[in-house]
């Protein structure tokens, strides 16, 4: 792996690790239905800067009649349903567990490849599936109630798994958009971010219709929360996605994937040190297994 390939791979892992931490900070004192609209602005702003700075020609989209529905389904699954479930998981079970469990989305991609595309999973993919499942079981284990003040809700783990399902369904659509659909990586990121801004703010307007108190509440969100949520969108969705795509052009996926799969470990480490998350040794083992299994599926 060349120097820049290594730098971009490490940068991707760092950006993907930073995004949920910024989300956790930004969600303090913010209503759940306000998170995605604010975050979408950071995604759109960073995507626009990258596009106009590096390849303005990517602004011109392919035929809307051909790509409109896949693009809409991609954003709806990946950035509306999936991310809302992800936000709920962070609130209920903490950053460390939510990130690790939702990182199991390669399982869904593999399942779709088998059922829809007729692919046969390799032995590595089957072994990786077992590793991920074992990791998820370890993450779900909690001490006896006498050892903790409260048990973490099963609903939080189910939200994280449902987010992984939505992300796993959206990834093949992203691949189709940049291969068959005629988008460039910069172009698809920009148009996905633009559609997300429209959808997220439209949903917020519908949810707060006839409720001036709720609409006025978003203006009282602290500037720190605005910055953290917008930063999460810019870091994880715009910059992280672009750095990952660029890393794959400079280095083999067999080297890039294991490095970027370390992001759940980085997130858990920072969340434990600075945000008060508490993990048992066997739960750390679960995070390691999920990361290793996800990396292995990415290589299979």
C-alpha positions as CSV (number, residue, x, y, z in Angstrom):
1,X,0.0,0.0,0.0
2,X,1.3,3.4,-0.9
3,X,1.6,6.3,1.5
4,X,-1.5,8.2,0.3
5,X,-3.6,5.0,0.2
6,X,-2.6,4.4,3.9
7,X,-3.4,8.0,4.8
8,X,-6.8,7.9,3.1
9,X,-7.7,4.5,4.7
10,X,-6.8,5.8,8.2
11,X,-8.5,9.0,7.5
12,X,-11.7,7.2,6.5
13,X,-11.6,5.1,9.7
14,X,-11.1,8.3,11.7
15,X,-14.0,10.1,10.0
16,X,-16.3,7.2,10.4
17,X,-15.4,6.9,14.0
18,X,-15.8,10.7,14.7
19,X,-19.3,10.9,13.1
20,X,-21.2,8.9,15.8
21,X,-19.3,10.7,18.6
22,X,-20.3,14.1,17.1
23,X,-23.9,12.8,16.9
24,X,-23.8,11.8,20.5
25,X,-22.6,15.3,21.5
26,X,-25.1,17.0,19.2
27,X,-28.1,15.0,20.3
28,X,-28.0,16.4,23.9
29,X,-31.0,18.6,24.4
30,X,-32.2,18.1,20.8
31,X,-35.5,16.5,19.9
32,X,-35.1,13.3,17.9
33,X,-37.0,14.7,14.8
34,X,-34.5,17.6,14.6
35,X,-31.3,15.5,14.3
36,X,-31.6,14.4,10.7
37,X,-32.6,17.9,9.3
38,X,-29.6,19.6,10.9
39,X,-27.2,16.8,10.0
40,X,-28.3,16.9,6.4
41,X,-27.0,20.5,6.1
42,X,-23.5,19.4,7.0
43,X,-23.7,16.5,4.5
44,X,-24.9,18.8,1.7
45,X,-22.5,21.6,2.4
46,X,-19.4,19.3,2.5
47,X,-20.6,17.4,-0.6
48,X,-21.1,20.7,-2.5
49,X,-17.6,22.0,-1.6
50,X,-16.0,18.8,-2.7
51,X,-17.9,18.6,-6.0
52,X,-17.3,22.2,-7.0
53,X,-13.6,22.1,-5.9
54,X,-12.7,18.8,-7.6
55,X,-15.1,18.1,-10.4
56,X,-17.8,20.6,-11.2
57,X,-18.8,18.5,-14.2
58,X,-20.2,15.9,-11.9
59,X,-23.1,18.3,-11.1
60,X,-24.9,17.3,-14.2
61,X,-27.0,14.3,-13.3
62,X,-27.9,11.4,-15.7
63,X,-31.4,11.0,-17.0
64,X,-33.8,11.6,-14.0
65,X,-36.3,9.1,-15.3
66,X,-33.8,6.3,-15.0
67,X,-32.1,7.1,-11.8
68,X,-34.8,9.1,-9.8
69,X,-36.4,6.1,-8.2
70,X,-33.2,4.3,-7.2
71,X,-31.7,7.5,-5.8
72,X,-34.9,8.1,-3.8
73,X,-34.9,4.6,-2.5
74,X,-31.2,4.8,-1.6
75,X,-31.7,8.0,0.5
76,X,-34.9,6.7,2.1
77,X,-33.3,3.5,3.2
78,X,-29.8,4.7,4.0
79,X,-30.3,8.2,5.3
80,X,-33.9,8.4,6.6
81,X,-35.0,5.0,7.9
82,X,-31.6,3.6,8.6
83,X,-30.1,6.7,10.3
84,X,-33.2,7.4,12.4
85,X,-33.0,3.9,13.7
86,X,-29.3,4.4,14.3
87,X,-30.0,7.6,16.3
88,X,-32.5,5.7,18.4
89,X,-29.9,3.0,19.1
90,X,-27.3,5.5,20.2
91,X,-29.8,7.1,22.6
92,X,-30.8,3.7,24.1
93,X,-27.6,1.6,24.3
94,X,-24.8,4.1,23.8
95,X,-22.4,4.9,21.1
96,X,-20.1,1.9,21.5
97,X,-22.7,-0.8,21.2
98,X,-24.8,1.0,18.6
99,X,-21.9,1.5,16.3
100,X,-20.6,-2.1,16.7
101,X,-24.0,-3.7,16.1
102,X,-25.0,-1.5,13.2
103,X,-21.6,-2.3,11.6
104,X,-22.9,-5.8,10.9
105,X,-24.6,-4.4,7.7
106,X,-22.2,-6.5,5.5
107,X,-24.3,-9.5,6.5
108,X,-27.2,-8.0,4.7
109,X,-25.2,-7.2,1.6
110,X,-24.0,-10.8,1.5
111,X,-27.6,-12.1,1.9
112,X,-28.8,-9.8,-0.9
113,X,-26.0,-11.0,-3.1
114,X,-27.0,-14.6,-2.5
115,X,-30.8,-14.3,-2.9
116,X,-31.0,-11.6,-5.6
117,X,-27.7,-11.8,-7.6
118,X,-27.4,-15.5,-7.3
119,X,-23.8,-15.3,-5.9
120,X,-22.4,-18.2,-3.8
121,X,-20.7,-17.0,-0.6
122,X,-17.1,-18.1,-0.2
123,X,-15.9,-20.0,2.9
124,X,-14.4,-16.8,4.1
125,X,-17.8,-15.1,3.9
126,X,-19.5,-17.9,5.8
127,X,-16.8,-17.9,8.5
128,X,-17.0,-14.1,8.7
129,X,-20.8,-14.4,9.2
130,X,-20.3,-16.7,12.1
131,X,-17.7,-14.3,13.6
132,X,-20.1,-11.4,13.4
133,X,-23.0,-13.3,15.0
134,X,-20.7,-14.4,17.8
135,X,-19.6,-10.8,18.3
136,X,-23.3,-9.6,18.4
137,X,-24.0,-12.2,21.1
138,X,-21.1,-11.0,23.2
139,X,-22.3,-7.4,22.8
140,X,-25.8,-8.2,24.0
141,X,-24.6,-10.0,27.1
142,X,-25.0,-7.8,30.2
143,X,-24.0,-8.4,33.8
144,X,-26.6,-9.5,36.3
145,X,-29.0,-6.9,37.5
146,X,-27.3,-6.8,40.9
147,X,-24.1,-5.6,39.2
148,X,-25.6,-2.7,37.3
149,X,-28.1,0.1,37.9
150,X,-30.2,-0.9,34.8
151,X,-30.3,-3.3,32.0
152,X,-29.9,-1.8,28.5
153,X,-33.2,-2.2,26.5
154,X,-33.4,-4.9,23.9
155,X,-35.1,-2.4,21.7
156,X,-31.9,-0.5,21.3
157,X,-30.1,-3.5,19.9
158,X,-33.0,-4.2,17.6
159,X,-32.9,-0.6,16.3
160,X,-29.2,-1.0,15.6
161,X,-29.8,-4.3,13.7
162,X,-32.7,-2.7,11.8
163,X,-30.3,0.2,10.9
164,X,-27.8,-2.3,9.6
165,X,-30.6,-3.9,7.5
166,X,-31.5,-0.6,5.9
167,X,-27.9,0.3,5.2
168,X,-27.3,-3.2,3.8
169,X,-30.2,-2.7,1.4
170,X,-29.1,0.8,0.4
171,X,-25.5,-0.2,-0.5
172,X,-26.3,-2.2,-3.6
173,X,-28.3,0.8,-4.8
174,X,-25.3,3.1,-4.3
175,X,-23.2,0.7,-6.3
176,X,-25.8,0.6,-9.1
177,X,-25.9,4.5,-9.2
178,X,-22.1,4.8,-9.7
179,X,-21.7,1.9,-12.1
180,X,-24.9,1.5,-14.2
181,X,-26.7,4.8,-13.3
182,X,-24.0,7.1,-14.7
183,X,-23.1,9.0,-11.6
184,X,-19.6,9.8,-10.5
185,X,-18.8,9.2,-6.7
186,X,-18.8,13.0,-6.2
187,X,-22.0,13.4,-8.2
188,X,-23.9,10.7,-6.4
189,X,-22.8,12.1,-3.0
190,X,-24.0,15.6,-3.9
191,X,-27.4,14.5,-5.3
192,X,-28.0,12.2,-2.4
193,X,-27.2,15.0,0.1
194,X,-29.5,17.4,-1.8
195,X,-32.4,14.9,-1.8
196,X,-31.7,14.2,1.9
197,X,-32.0,17.9,2.7
198,X,-35.4,18.1,0.9
199,X,-36.8,14.9,2.5
200,X,-35.5,15.5,6.0
201,X,-36.8,19.1,6.2
202,X,-40.1,18.1,4.5
203,X,-40.6,15.4,7.1
204,X,-39.8,17.8,9.9
205,X,-42.3,20.4,8.5
206,X,-45.0,17.7,8.3
207,X,-44.3,16.5,11.9
208,X,-44.5,20.1,13.3
209,X,-47.4,21.2,11.2
210,X,-49.8,23.2,13.3
211,X,-47.3,23.2,16.2
212,X,-45.6,26.6,16.3
213,X,-44.0,25.7,19.6
214,X,-42.2,22.8,18.0
215,X,-41.1,24.8,15.0
216,X,-39.8,27.5,17.2
217,X,-37.9,24.9,19.3
218,X,-35.4,24.3,16.5
219,X,-34.2,27.9,16.7
220,X,-33.3,27.3,20.3
221,X,-31.0,24.4,19.6
222,X,-27.6,25.4,21.0
223,X,-25.0,26.4,18.5
224,X,-22.7,23.7,19.8
225,X,-25.4,21.1,18.9
226,X,-25.9,22.6,15.4
227,X,-22.2,22.4,14.8
228,X,-21.8,18.8,16.1
229,X,-24.7,17.5,14.1
230,X,-23.7,19.3,10.9
231,X,-20.1,18.1,11.6
232,X,-21.4,14.5,11.9
233,X,-23.0,14.8,8.4
234,X,-19.9,16.3,6.9
235,X,-17.5,13.9,8.5
236,X,-19.2,10.6,8.1
237,X,-21.3,11.0,5.0
238,X,-19.5,13.5,2.8
239,X,-15.8,13.4,3.7
240,X,-15.7,9.8,4.9
241,X,-17.5,8.4,1.9
242,X,-15.2,10.4,-0.5
243,X,-12.0,9.4,1.3
244,X,-13.1,5.7,1.2
245,X,-13.8,5.8,-2.6
246,X,-10.5,7.6,-3.3
247,X,-8.6,5.1,-1.1
248,X,-10.0,2.2,-3.2
249,X,-8.5,3.9,-6.3
250,X,-5.0,4.0,-4.7
251,X,-4.9,0.7,-2.8
252,X,-6.4,-2.8,-3.0
253,X,-9.7,-3.4,-1.2
254,X,-7.9,-6.2,0.6
255,X,-5.8,-3.6,2.4
256,X,-8.3,-0.7,2.6
257,X,-11.2,-2.7,4.1
258,X,-9.5,-4.0,7.2
259,X,-8.2,-0.5,8.1
260,X,-11.5,1.2,7.7
261,X,-13.3,-1.6,9.6
262,X,-11.4,-0.5,12.7
263,X,-13.7,2.5,13.1
264,X,-16.1,0.8,15.6
265,X,-13.0,0.1,17.8
266,X,-11.9,3.8,17.6
267,X,-15.5,5.0,18.4
268,X,-15.8,2.6,21.4
269,X,-12.4,3.6,22.7
270,X,-13.2,7.4,22.6
271,X,-16.7,6.9,23.9
272,X,-15.4,4.9,26.9
273,X,-12.7,7.4,27.7
274,X,-14.6,10.6,27.3
275,X,-18.4,9.9,27.0
276,X,-19.0,7.6,29.9
277,X,-19.7,4.4,28.0
278,X,-18.9,1.3,30.0
279,X,-18.0,-2.1,28.4
280,X,-17.1,-5.4,29.9
281,X,-14.0,-7.2,28.6
282,X,-16.2,-9.8,26.7
283,X,-18.1,-6.9,25.1
284,X,-14.8,-5.4,23.8
285,X,-14.3,-8.9,22.4
286,X,-17.6,-8.6,20.7
287,X,-16.7,-5.3,19.1
288,X,-13.4,-6.8,17.9
289,X,-15.3,-9.8,16.4
290,X,-17.8,-7.6,14.6
291,X,-15.0,-5.5,13.1
292,X,-13.0,-8.5,12.0
293,X,-16.0,-10.2,10.5
294,X,-17.1,-7.1,8.7
295,X,-13.6,-6.7,7.3
296,X,-13.5,-10.3,6.2
297,X,-16.9,-10.1,4.4
298,X,-15.6,-6.9,2.6
299,X,-12.7,-9.0,1.3
300,X,-14.6,-12.0,0.3
